[in-house]
Amino acid sequence: MDSLENLMHDCDQMPKNGVAVRSGAAFFEDDDLGWCLFVERLATEDDLQENHYLEEVGEMIWMTAVEIKFCPYCGEKLVAAQSESPTDDFGYFVHIDSSSWLRKRR
């Protein structure tokens, strides 16, 4: 398994919460997937009071991941960002919505 440093891109210009650039292959267990920009919304105490499907603070409400080759914040080319997929197949994305009883994956 790769070290955590090889799985995440550390960027000072990136927001501290809700955004990360990390290896999509490690997250989705897909060898062809390179680096992804992850944007997520985590539950707060107010969210728990408004949505009875959520169980604890910090639980993922929704998450979107988009395959990338460069950091959108600092512009750095991500090492080994070349996925095995052909260029016309690049740009994998997924949105996972866990805000209700029926968990959706789009």
Buried (B, 14 or more C-beta within 10 A) or exposed (E): EEEEEEBBBEBEEBEEEEBBBBBBBBBBEBEEBBBBBBBBBBBBEEBBEEBEBBEEEEBBBBBBBBBBEBBEBEEEEBEEBEBEBEEEEBEBEBEBBBBEEEEEEE
